[in-house]
Amino acid sequence: MQSNNSKPASSLHDKLDRVTSGPGVYVMKDDEDRVIYVGKARNLKKRLASYFSGSRTGLLHPDIKTGILVKKISNFETIITGTEKESLILESNLIKRYRPRYNVILKDDKQYPCLRLNVTNPYPNLTVVRKIKKDGDLYFGPFTSSAAVRKTLKIVHKTFKLRKCKVKDFKNRSRPCINYQMGVCLAPCCLDVDKNRYHEIVKEVTLFLKGRTPDLIQKTKKKMMSAANKQDYEKAVVLRDKMFALEQIIEKQVAVTNDFKDRDVIGIAGSHEYSMITVLFVRSGFLLGTRNFNFSEIISTEEEMIEAFIRQYYEKTPFVPKEILIPTQLEDASLLEELLSRIKGKKVRILGPKRGEKLRLVKLASRNAENSLKEFRASAATDMEILIQLRKRLKMDKIPQRMECFDISSISGTEAVAGMVVFEKGKPNKSLYRKYSLKSVDAQDDYSCMAEVLKRRYGNGEKSKPYPDILMVDGGKGQLNIAVSVIESLKLEPTFQIISIAKKNESKGETQDKIYKPGQVNPVNMGRGGEPLLFLERIRDKSHGFAISFHRKRREKRFVRSALDSIPGVGKKRKATLLTHFKSIEKIRTATLEELSALPGINRNIAESVKEALNPNKTEITNHKHQISNKFQTTTSKFQISSNKFKLPKVI
């Protein structure tokens, strides 16, 4: 590769004249030298000229989105590549590195639930996960909601005799659970279940989750007929019920094609402000579901958006279909097909149909995208209306686009932590949430805790940017005064609005929560039952829940740490050995001395120290018993001595 690192010319047009006509990648920068857009082209000179075509004559660019981008471009750089494939790879790497504002950047799918079938286990089971790993297991999804994945999991557990217990329960269970008694599990945790038989069930579950329900019905029907011919009527009845259950499931699915193929259908809708991409999942000819992806302020053309989406989405998704239908023709379709084929291990085709059943599917996907975009715009308009009302209630100069809320959590002055949640344009942005462990102040002093966390958030100069439009703290006037004093000490007072939110006092007849702002004795008049107040309460509740969940995790870690680290002779290695073998503190506590001593690196003395540290009450009881025993023996011996002195007269 060769890089065009020539000294910037006095004009973008002068620099454009020196650009090569070969393939490569171009990087657009703004006046602060930030990368705002990355693109690739077969002909760099031709592609870059298309951006600045009207600016030479002073005319506006015919494409609104491109015109917006051109106004923000202060400089650009080009990187020449040997082939178009190299430019595709380089563009992807640069987008991941710089995350430009105007590129299509697909958010991480970890927040969407998936089903994992751990086929690496001798007896696999299904679990719900939120992150796909390359660990050899099978993943299905991602699902659009937790309700959808729970519904699917319920159907699988009801229809197939797959084990339901978790891995740790599976290893430690001593007798079958109620699922075995109900006939919906083979109980491989306790019984000697034939692995071949179990793997047949796993294959059926895999077919079902891949959308191959018609194939599974035919397979089940053949087994039922075979059992009936052998006069094994009990087995035939079970298979019949299973077949009926699968048929009921498939009746609820919508058939959209007659060729029974697996394909994804992509539709797109949008403008320069918002864009929506919708994916229809068609499996074996049946429409199983859809997913929507919204983007804002995207400058790319429709072709560039779809190309970037395909490249990013199928790098993460657990299943790549044999066919992907799109509403346009892509310049680099063959390169994308090669990339996806390598991921899948089989040939993948990307088609832009012009007629027939496939074109109907693309139009269906586009209609879904348009409908989803309308709903998204309506939701965004509602959020904006609430923010406009909030601006009026708080008498702000501008609409609050970014809001940050802080809450402190502790129990009896221990393990004090703080949580910060961030809302942008009325929606929570979880990637910007922050957790704070408070150590330098008295945990029982909420004011000191609030002061520390605010200094840590806003006291780092340029690194603290961007600042919020509204800073909200959970509490009354005391917390508000602390926030104001901290912001004033940092000389940031005019930068943003500071407010606090306090719960209503029903004993005083208050009917709603109160909002306080600096320089005002009485609470802000938010209107009775108004949307702005409900919005602020929702943000407060998010911050409260976020701080509490972090505090609970800290407490759990502290218990494990203090229970083992305080034992003499137990260091990191022995602690790891104990936790790896017994899995929990409770099991270590109930283990015998012989079980503890049998572990590598742990002798009898260490085992006794562990038992004594984890069972202090038993030690006290034992000592108390010894004391009572000693007293009893002393009393008995005294009685024997006194009885020896007292001699009865002989009876003649």
Phi, psi and omega per residue, in radians:
M1 nan 2.638 3.051
Q2 -2.177 2.418 -3.110
S3 -1.856 2.396 3.085
N4 -1.538 1.478 -3.089
N5 -1.846 0.515 -3.126
S6 -1.131 2.725 -3.117
K7 -1.088 2.338 -3.091
P8 -0.981 2.361 3.130
A9 -1.429 2.971 -3.129
S10 -1.209 -0.311 -3.109
S11 -2.461 2.564 3.086
L12 -1.097 -0.549 -3.128
H13 -1.234 -0.639 3.076
D14 -1.108 -0.690 3.131
K15 -1.212 -0.615 3.136
L16 -1.111 -0.609 -3.127
D17 -1.112 -0.397 -3.092
R18 -1.694 0.018 -3.117
V19 -1.313 2.466 -3.140
T20 -1.275 2.827 3.103
S21 -1.672 0.109 -3.129
G22 -1.467 3.119 3.125
P23 -1.317 2.708 3.107
G24 2.962 -2.898 -3.095
V25 -2.158 2.445 3.081
Y26 -2.054 2.510 -3.091
V27 -2.141 2.047 3.128
M28 -1.610 2.416 3.135
K29 -2.246 2.642 3.097
D30 -1.624 -2.995 -3.064
D31 -1.239 -0.194 3.063
E32 -1.766 0.256 3.097
D33 1.135 0.431 3.071
R34 -1.588 2.444 3.112
V35 -1.301 2.105 -3.108
I36 -1.943 -0.273 3.118
Y37 -2.797 2.446 3.074
V38 -2.229 2.294 3.120
G39 -2.476 2.959 3.105
K40 -2.260 2.840 -3.122
A41 -2.784 2.604 3.003
R42 -1.231 -0.626 3.131
N43 -2.209 1.753 -3.062
L44 -1.057 -0.754 -3.091
K45 -1.081 -0.769 -3.121
K46 -1.177 -0.732 -3.120
R47 -1.151 -0.793 -3.121
L48 -1.192 -0.585 3.106
A49 -1.110 -0.526 -3.138
S50 -1.160 -0.447 3.117
Y51 -1.304 -0.659 -3.008
F52 -1.873 0.374 -3.041
S53 -1.084 -0.666 -3.080
G54 -1.640 -0.258 -3.041
S55 -1.263 -0.416 3.113
R56 -1.120 -0.648 -3.085
T57 -1.685 -0.024 3.132
G58 1.481 0.081 3.129
L59 -1.454 2.697 3.075
L60 -1.297 2.602 3.112
H61 -1.198 2.394 -3.096
P62 -1.085 -0.504 3.107
D63 -1.646 2.132 -3.048
I64 -1.066 -0.790 -3.085
K65 -1.098 -0.757 3.131
T66 -1.153 -0.645 3.111
G67 -1.078 -0.671 3.101
I68 -1.102 -0.752 -3.139
L69 -1.131 -0.786 -3.081
V70 -1.038 -0.654 3.135
K71 -1.096 -0.464 -3.080
K72 -1.641 -0.162 -3.089
I73 -1.364 2.165 3.071
S74 -1.877 -0.449 -3.108
N75 -2.796 2.807 3.042
F76 -2.550 2.715 3.081
E77 -2.274 2.641 3.097
T78 -2.179 2.555 3.079
I79 -2.174 2.029 -3.110
I80 -1.403 2.381 3.101
T81 -2.095 2.800 -3.115
G82 -1.295 -0.631 -3.092
T83 -2.393 2.916 3.082
E84 -1.174 -0.567 3.114
K85 -1.115 -0.714 3.103
E86 -1.113 -0.674 3.128
S87 -1.165 -0.618 3.098
L88 -1.111 -0.787 3.140
I89 -1.171 -0.751 -3.121
L90 -1.137 -0.741 3.116
E91 -1.031 -0.783 3.140
S92 -1.071 -0.749 -3.137
N93 -1.147 -0.698 -3.137
L94 -1.210 -0.619 3.090
I95 -1.140 -0.733 3.100
K96 -1.129 -0.602 -3.092
R97 -1.304 -0.831 -3.022
Y98 -1.684 -0.391 -3.085
R99 0.831 1.088 -3.075
P100 -1.088 2.581 -3.044
R101 -1.085 -0.661 -2.995
Y102 -1.750 0.152 3.042
N103 -1.591 2.786 3.000
V104 -1.331 1.983 3.130
I105 -2.154 1.975 -3.101
L106 -1.376 2.252 3.137
K107 -1.200 2.712 3.138
D108 -1.084 2.370 -3.103
D109 -1.436 0.155 -3.044
K110 -1.134 -0.369 -3.128
Q111 -1.409 -0.199 3.130
Y112 -1.635 2.293 -3.099
P113 -1.284 2.529 3.059
C114 -2.250 2.881 3.014
L115 -1.853 2.278 3.128
R116 -1.976 2.221 3.048
L117 -1.849 1.834 -3.022
N118 -1.383 1.363 -3.084
V119 -1.189 -0.192 3.075
T120 -1.315 -0.217 3.083
N121 -1.522 2.523 3.118
P122 -1.010 -0.576 3.103
Y123 -2.210 1.510 -3.031
P124 -1.126 2.694 3.007
N125 -2.412 2.934 -3.127
L126 -1.739 2.341 3.066
T127 -2.362 2.709 3.096
V128 -1.594 2.195 3.121
V129 -2.279 2.874 -3.141
R130 -2.115 0.098 3.108
K131 -2.476 2.278 -3.122
I132 -1.576 2.232 3.138
K133 -2.058 2.719 3.070
K134 -1.595 1.294 -3.063
D135 -2.061 0.172 3.118
G136 1.571 -0.153 3.122
D137 -1.455 2.913 3.124
L138 -1.689 2.331 3.122
Y139 -2.063 2.454 -3.141
F140 -2.235 2.273 -3.083
G141 2.251 -2.676 -0.018
P142 -1.263 2.671 3.118
F143 -1.564 2.722 -3.065
T144 -1.291 -0.388 -3.111
S145 -2.711 2.885 3.080
S146 -1.160 -0.599 3.123
A147 -1.095 -0.702 -3.131
A148 -1.145 -0.724 -3.115
V149 -1.255 -0.620 3.092
R150 -1.159 -0.664 3.120
K151 -1.121 -0.770 3.118
T152 -1.109 -0.750 3.139
L153 -1.097 -0.669 3.122
K154 -1.126 -0.711 3.121
I155 -1.122 -0.761 -3.137
V156 -1.092 -0.812 -3.113
H157 -1.140 -0.535 -3.129
K158 -1.399 -0.546 -3.018
T159 -1.650 -0.580 -3.043
F160 -2.080 2.522 -3.081
K161 -1.501 0.938 3.087
L162 -1.506 2.517 -3.115
R163 -1.150 2.542 -3.079
K164 -1.817 -0.327 -3.024
C165 -1.306 2.716 3.086
K166 -1.300 2.936 -3.071
V167 -1.066 -0.779 -3.106
K168 -1.172 -0.626 3.074
D169 -1.212 -0.654 -3.130
F170 -1.073 -0.668 -3.103
K171 -1.310 -0.535 -2.984
N172 -1.869 -0.040 -3.082
R173 -1.253 2.423 -3.099
S174 -1.827 -0.316 3.103
R175 -2.609 2.716 -3.085
P176 -1.070 2.586 3.134
C177 -1.536 -3.035 -3.062
I178 -1.174 -0.419 3.128
N179 -1.088 -0.610 3.089
Y180 -1.178 -0.727 3.135
Q181 -1.153 -0.514 3.118
M182 -1.447 -0.126 3.096
G183 1.416 0.354 3.138
V184 -1.944 0.179 3.098
C185 -2.626 2.530 3.131
L186 -1.511 -0.108 3.127
A187 1.019 0.946 3.077
P188 -1.190 -0.179 3.120
C189 -1.177 -0.501 -3.065
C190 -2.185 -0.531 -3.057
L191 -1.752 2.777 3.141
D192 -1.488 1.523 -3.098
V193 -1.585 2.318 3.120
D194 -1.077 2.157 -3.090
K195 -1.125 -0.611 3.120
N196 -1.117 -0.710 3.112
R197 -1.123 -0.743 -3.125
Y198 -1.170 -0.674 -3.130
H199 -1.194 -0.442 3.019
E200 -1.113 -0.698 3.090
I201 -1.129 -0.723 3.131
V202 -1.066 -0.714 3.115
K203 -1.100 -0.686 3.127
E204 -1.154 -0.741 3.103
V205 -1.086 -0.695 3.124
T206 -1.105 -0.771 3.091
L207 -1.046 -0.761 -3.113
F208 -1.108 -0.817 -3.087
L209 -1.243 -0.378 3.075
K210 -1.507 0.024 3.118
G211 1.505 0.261 -3.117
R212 -1.620 0.703 -3.095
T213 -1.059 -0.723 3.099
P214 -1.029 -0.729 3.101
D215 -1.098 -0.683 -3.131
L216 -1.183 -0.640 3.107
I217 -1.122 -0.773 3.118
Q218 -1.107 -0.695 3.121
K219 -1.120 -0.759 3.129
T220 -1.157 -0.661 3.138
K221 -1.122 -0.708 3.106
K222 -1.103 -0.737 3.112
K223 -1.118 -0.676 3.136
M224 -1.121 -0.786 3.142
M225 -1.134 -0.681 3.118
S226 -1.112 -0.737 3.128
A227 -1.153 -0.668 3.139
A228 -1.168 -0.690 3.120
N229 -1.127 -0.537 3.110
K230 -1.508 0.087 -3.133
Q231 1.083 0.451 3.019
D232 -1.615 1.311 -2.964
Y233 -1.241 -0.520 3.115
E234 -1.106 -0.780 3.104
K235 -1.156 -0.669 3.140
A236 -1.103 -0.660 3.130
V237 -1.151 -0.737 3.124
V238 -1.079 -0.764 3.132
L239 -1.181 -0.600 3.098
R240 -1.115 -0.805 3.130
D241 -1.080 -0.656 3.113
K242 -1.153 -0.724 3.132
M243 -1.125 -0.739 3.111
F244 -1.093 -0.690 3.131
A245 -1.112 -0.719 3.117
L246 -1.181 -0.636 3.115
E247 -1.157 -0.636 3.093
Q248 -1.151 -0.627 3.117
I249 -1.159 -0.772 -3.066
I250 -1.247 -0.429 3.091
E251 -1.112 -0.497 -3.117
K252 -1.454 -0.145 3.140
Q253 -1.613 2.682 -3.076
V254 -1.769 2.144 3.089
A255 -1.449 2.207 -3.092
V256 -2.084 -0.278 3.089
T257 -2.415 2.832 -3.138
N258 -1.818 -0.082 -3.079
D259 -1.619 -0.064 3.052
F260 0.985 0.649 3.119
K261 -1.715 2.799 3.021
D262 -1.609 2.235 3.087
R263 -2.724 2.679 2.965
D264 -1.882 2.442 -3.129
V265 -2.083 2.196 -3.053
I266 -1.904 2.270 3.046
G267 -2.142 2.696 -3.083
I268 -2.455 2.524 3.069
A269 -2.640 2.669 3.084
G270 2.697 -3.091 3.117
S271 -2.441 -2.888 -3.129
H272 -1.211 -0.366 -3.092
E273 -1.526 -0.924 -3.123
Y274 -2.277 2.588 3.046
S275 -2.383 2.607 -3.124
M276 -2.329 2.270 3.026
I277 -2.010 2.243 -3.139
T278 -2.039 2.371 3.104
V279 -2.032 2.174 3.016
L280 -1.680 2.274 3.132
F281 -1.739 1.903 3.128
V282 -1.883 2.094 3.138
R283 -2.205 2.134 -3.114
S284 0.966 0.589 3.100
G285 1.521 -0.078 -3.112
F286 -1.878 2.410 3.082
L287 -1.403 1.916 -3.072
L288 -1.578 -0.439 -3.113
G289 2.971 3.124 3.137
T290 -2.405 2.801 2.994
R291 -2.449 2.468 -3.119
N292 -1.998 2.475 3.111
F293 -2.258 2.062 -3.138
N294 -1.826 2.539 3.141
F295 -2.361 2.571 3.113
S296 -2.150 2.529 3.090
E297 0.954 0.862 3.087
I298 -1.673 2.242 -3.075
I299 -1.643 -0.257 -3.057
S300 -1.099 2.714 2.998
T301 -1.265 2.977 -3.137
E302 -1.061 -0.724 3.129
E303 -1.119 -0.750 -3.140
E304 -1.156 -0.645 3.118
M305 -1.113 -0.822 -3.114
I306 -1.142 -0.723 3.132
E307 -1.089 -0.799 3.130
A308 -1.138 -0.675 3.129
F309 -1.115 -0.844 -3.127
I310 -1.025 -0.783 -3.092
R311 -1.102 -0.740 -3.082
Q312 -1.398 -0.705 -3.055
Y313 -1.165 -0.790 -3.042
Y314 -1.427 -0.094 2.972
E315 -1.288 -0.404 -3.027
K316 -1.931 -0.499 -3.053
T317 -1.221 2.529 -3.091
P318 -1.307 -0.222 -3.080
F319 -2.380 2.230 3.061
V320 -1.954 2.078 -3.135
P321 -1.292 2.928 -3.140
K322 -1.285 -0.350 -3.040
E323 -2.464 2.356 3.092
I324 -2.186 2.129 -3.135
L325 -1.739 2.324 -3.110
I326 -2.284 2.777 -3.048
P327 -1.500 0.104 -3.100
T328 -2.597 3.025 3.088
Q329 -1.690 2.374 -3.133
L330 -1.796 2.438 3.141
E331 -1.137 -0.642 -3.082
D332 -1.970 0.688 -3.115
A333 -1.049 -0.688 -3.107
S334 -1.140 -0.653 3.109
L335 -1.173 -0.692 3.107
L336 -1.166 -0.703 3.103
E337 -1.058 -0.708 3.109
E338 -1.109 -0.725 3.126
L339 -1.113 -0.832 -3.115
L340 -1.197 -0.625 3.111
S341 -1.112 -0.634 3.100
R342 -1.190 -0.637 3.110
I343 -1.190 -0.784 -3.081
K344 -1.357 -0.559 -3.048
G345 1.536 0.052 3.091
K346 -2.440 2.956 -3.114
K347 -1.181 2.292 3.089
V348 -2.141 2.378 -3.130
R349 -2.024 2.448 3.046
I350 -2.002 2.031 -3.015
L351 -2.108 2.484 2.983
G352 -1.995 1.466 -2.992
P353 -1.134 2.618 -3.129
K354 -1.908 -0.324 -3.091
R355 -2.729 2.977 3.000
G356 1.398 -2.817 -3.040
E357 -1.107 -0.635 -3.119
K358 -1.196 -0.659 3.077
L359 -1.131 -0.641 3.095
R360 -1.076 -0.670 3.110
L361 -1.157 -0.708 3.126
V362 -1.115 -0.740 3.106
K363 -1.112 -0.628 3.091
L364 -1.116 -0.735 3.109
A365 -1.133 -0.698 3.139
S366 -1.159 -0.673 3.092
R367 -1.125 -0.687 3.084
N368 -1.107 -0.675 3.114
A369 -1.130 -0.750 3.119
E370 -1.103 -0.741 -3.141
N371 -1.145 -0.745 3.117
S372 -1.134 -0.627 3.119
L373 -1.160 -0.682 3.085
K374 -1.058 -0.777 3.128
E375 -1.130 -0.695 3.137
F376 -1.142 -0.739 3.120
R377 -1.120 -0.704 3.127
A378 -1.102 -0.733 3.109
S379 -1.129 -0.728 3.123
A380 -1.133 -0.656 3.114
A381 -1.151 -0.686 3.097
T382 -1.106 -0.781 3.108
D383 -1.077 -0.714 -3.135
M384 -1.152 -0.650 3.105
E385 -1.104 -0.692 3.097
I386 -1.123 -0.716 3.136
L387 -1.160 -0.614 3.091
I388 -1.147 -0.752 3.093
Q389 -1.113 -0.692 3.124
L390 -1.102 -0.691 3.089
R391 -1.048 -0.730 3.141
K392 -1.172 -0.748 -3.111
R393 -1.120 -0.668 -3.104
L394 -1.606 -0.037 3.122
K395 0.969 0.895 3.130
M396 -1.618 2.804 -3.137
D397 -1.412 -0.404 -3.102
K398 -2.459 2.887 3.123
I399 -1.258 2.244 -3.130
P400 -1.281 1.795 -3.130
Q401 -1.458 -0.611 -3.107
R402 -2.154 2.291 -3.137
M403 -2.292 2.430 3.114
E404 -2.197 2.362 -3.114
C405 -2.250 2.406 -3.088
F406 -2.067 2.527 3.055
D407 -2.524 2.528 3.137
I408 -1.837 2.462 3.109
S409 -2.375 2.307 3.071
S410 -2.822 2.911 3.073
I411 -2.264 2.088 3.127
S412 0.919 0.630 3.080
G413 1.293 0.317 3.135
T414 -2.074 2.645 3.091
E415 0.881 0.864 3.125
A416 -1.217 2.300 3.114
V417 -2.390 2.915 3.079
A418 -2.345 2.614 3.081
G419 -2.193 2.438 3.083
M420 -2.115 2.171 3.047
V421 -1.933 2.642 -3.078
V422 -2.201 2.257 3.034
F423 -1.992 2.285 3.084
E424 -2.143 2.169 -3.112
K425 0.951 0.650 3.060
G426 1.506 -0.005 -3.103
K427 -2.122 2.510 3.102
P428 -1.212 2.394 3.068
N429 -1.977 1.621 -3.010
K430 -1.171 -0.403 3.126
S431 -1.182 -0.301 -3.136
L432 -1.764 -0.021 3.087
Y433 -1.078 2.591 3.134
R434 -2.375 2.559 3.088
K435 -2.012 2.496 3.140
Y436 -2.295 2.239 2.995
S437 -1.678 2.171 -3.048
L438 -1.736 2.125 -3.044
K439 -2.234 -0.457 -3.001
S440 -1.544 0.044 -3.112
V441 -2.271 2.928 3.067
D442 -1.240 2.099 -3.053
A443 -1.142 -0.344 3.129
Q444 -1.415 -0.197 -3.131
D445 -1.719 1.709 -3.113
D446 -1.060 -0.613 -3.112
Y447 -1.143 -0.779 3.116
S448 -1.117 -0.687 3.113
C449 -1.084 -0.784 3.132
M450 -1.109 -0.702 3.134
A451 -1.088 -0.735 -3.121
E452 -1.111 -0.803 -3.059
V453 -1.200 -0.622 3.122
L454 -1.190 -0.665 3.087
K455 -1.139 -0.679 3.135
R456 -1.203 -0.584 -3.129
R457 -1.348 -0.735 -2.981
Y458 -1.946 0.011 -3.045
G459 -1.723 0.434 -3.107
N460 -1.984 0.428 3.088
G461 1.093 -2.269 -3.094
E462 -1.128 -0.479 3.140
K463 -1.176 -0.352 -3.130
S464 -1.382 -0.234 3.138
K465 -1.299 2.649 0.065
P466 -1.397 2.565 3.075
Y467 -1.474 2.714 3.106
P468 -1.402 2.868 2.985
D469 -1.434 -0.542 3.086
I470 -2.311 2.235 2.992
L471 -1.844 2.092 -3.123
M472 -2.084 2.359 3.068
V473 -2.049 2.552 3.139
D474 -1.479 2.018 -3.126
G475 2.578 -3.028 -3.096
G476 -1.683 -2.544 -3.071
K477 -1.169 -0.552 -3.140
G478 -1.069 -0.850 3.113
Q479 -1.131 -0.625 3.111
L480 -1.107 -0.779 -3.131
N481 -1.103 -0.680 3.098
I482 -1.091 -0.789 -3.133
A483 -1.075 -0.748 -3.133
V484 -1.110 -0.764 -3.114
S485 -1.143 -0.671 3.122
V486 -1.145 -0.811 -3.122
I487 -1.136 -0.652 3.085
E488 -1.141 -0.729 3.135
S489 -1.119 -0.475 3.105
L490 -1.559 0.007 3.132
K491 1.037 0.745 3.120
L492 -2.073 0.231 -2.962
E493 -0.955 -0.801 -3.077
P494 -1.377 -0.036 -2.983
T495 -1.242 -0.676 -3.092
F496 -2.645 2.870 3.135
Q497 -1.416 2.368 3.110
I498 -1.972 2.281 3.091
I499 -2.437 2.855 3.008
S500 -2.289 2.697 3.136
I501 -2.172 2.204 -3.104
A502 -2.110 2.510 -3.134
K503 -1.222 2.651 3.136
K504 -1.198 2.600 3.085
N505 -1.836 1.698 -3.054
E506 -1.164 -0.487 3.126
S507 -1.134 -0.418 3.109
K508 -1.680 0.125 3.116
G509 1.450 0.232 3.131
E510 -1.311 2.434 -3.056
T511 -1.909 -0.149 3.138
Q512 -2.649 2.813 3.124
D513 -1.118 2.783 -3.034
K514 -1.988 2.449 3.079
I515 -1.968 2.167 3.124
Y516 -1.949 2.572 3.030
K517 -2.357 2.741 -3.072
P518 -1.049 2.548 3.070
G519 1.310 0.251 -3.115
Q520 -2.395 2.099 -3.066
V521 -1.232 -0.858 -3.093
N522 -1.466 2.745 3.089
P523 -1.090 2.727 3.098
V524 -1.197 2.398 3.093
N525 -1.340 1.780 -3.098
M526 -1.645 -0.005 -3.108
G527 1.476 2.562 -3.090
R528 -1.322 2.057 3.108
G529 1.133 0.464 -3.081
G530 -1.320 2.694 3.125
E531 -1.108 -0.673 3.135
P532 -1.018 -0.719 3.125
L533 -1.163 -0.747 3.106
L534 -1.071 -0.642 3.113
F535 -1.122 -0.798 3.111
L536 -1.139 -0.635 3.096
E537 -1.137 -0.649 3.120
R538 -1.143 -0.710 3.100
I539 -1.118 -0.764 3.116
R540 -1.043 -0.758 3.139
D541 -1.126 -0.650 3.090
K542 -1.093 -0.784 -3.123
S543 -1.171 -0.641 3.131
H544 -1.129 -0.840 3.126
G545 -1.124 -0.654 -3.141
F546 -1.137 -0.768 3.138
A547 -1.168 -0.701 -3.125
I548 -1.151 -0.750 -3.135
S549 -1.103 -0.677 3.090
F550 -1.143 -0.694 3.135
H551 -1.119 -0.698 3.130
R552 -1.117 -0.724 3.114
K553 -1.113 -0.696 3.112
R554 -1.106 -0.702 -3.140
R555 -1.124 -0.753 3.141
E556 -1.090 -0.779 3.121
K557 -1.116 -0.668 -3.121
R558 -1.134 -0.658 -3.140
F559 -1.120 -0.813 3.127
V560 -1.103 -0.719 -3.093
R561 -1.163 -0.829 -3.058
S562 -1.262 -0.526 -3.085
A563 -1.198 -0.593 -3.081
L564 -1.847 -0.638 -3.052
D565 -1.220 -0.343 -3.121
S566 -1.498 -0.033 -3.106
I567 -1.498 2.169 3.115
P568 -1.056 2.316 3.103
G569 1.565 -0.111 3.137
V570 -1.831 1.818 3.106
G571 -1.749 -2.808 -3.085
K572 -1.105 -0.735 -3.084
K573 -1.181 -0.808 -3.136
R574 -1.182 -0.625 3.078
K575 -1.082 -0.777 3.120
A576 -1.118 -0.680 3.119
T577 -1.083 -0.789 -3.125
L578 -1.132 -0.819 -3.092
L579 -1.229 -0.603 3.116
T580 -1.155 -0.683 -3.091
H581 -1.387 -0.806 -3.019
F582 -1.681 -0.270 3.046
K583 1.299 -0.450 -3.107
S584 -2.639 2.791 3.113
I585 -1.125 -0.657 -3.099
E586 -1.083 -0.695 3.141
K587 -1.265 -0.552 3.047
I588 -1.154 -0.695 -3.120
R589 -1.100 -0.686 -3.067
T590 -1.537 -0.091 -3.136
A591 -1.229 2.658 3.114
T592 -1.454 2.894 3.107
L593 -1.077 -0.630 -3.129
E594 -1.158 -0.700 3.129
E595 -1.165 -0.685 3.119
L596 -1.189 -0.770 -3.095
S597 -1.171 -0.393 -3.101
A598 -1.296 -0.263 -3.117
L599 -1.320 2.575 -3.136
P600 -1.129 2.311 3.095
G601 1.501 0.022 -3.122
I602 -2.125 1.953 3.128
N603 -1.618 -3.040 -3.072
R604 -1.124 -0.718 -3.114
N605 -1.132 -0.748 3.113
I606 -1.118 -0.722 3.132
A607 -1.062 -0.723 3.114
E608 -1.143 -0.664 3.105
S609 -1.108 -0.711 3.121
V610 -1.118 -0.809 3.136
K611 -1.072 -0.741 -3.110
E612 -1.172 -0.680 -3.120
A613 -1.243 -0.648 -3.099
L614 -1.548 -0.194 3.130
N615 -2.254 1.009 -3.100
P616 -1.111 -0.587 -3.124
N617 -1.152 -0.698 3.122
K618 -1.133 -0.634 3.125
T619 -1.129 -0.753 3.125
E620 -1.108 -0.711 3.129
I621 -1.117 -0.742 3.130
T622 -1.076 -0.781 3.121
N623 -1.094 -0.678 3.134
H624 -1.128 -0.692 3.105
K625 -1.105 -0.724 3.120
H626 -1.087 -0.704 3.129
Q627 -1.113 -0.764 3.122
I628 -1.107 -0.736 3.137
S629 -1.085 -0.749 3.137
N630 -1.117 -0.745 3.115
K631 -1.089 -0.715 -3.132
F632 -1.118 -0.750 3.128
Q633 -1.121 -0.705 3.123
T634 -1.097 -0.768 3.139
T635 -1.116 -0.702 -3.140
T636 -1.136 -0.736 -3.131
S637 -1.164 -0.654 3.103
K638 -1.116 -0.694 3.139
F639 -1.130 -0.679 3.123
Q640 -1.129 -0.706 3.122
I641 -1.109 -0.795 -3.119
S642 -1.185 -0.572 3.138
S643 -1.228 -0.506 3.089
N644 -1.205 -0.607 3.131
K645 -1.254 -0.577 -3.125
F646 -1.570 1.847 -3.087
K647 -1.881 2.242 3.112
L648 -1.397 2.610 3.101
P649 -1.190 2.552 3.127
K650 -1.228 2.447 3.098
V651 -1.657 2.148 -3.125
I652 -1.697 nan nan
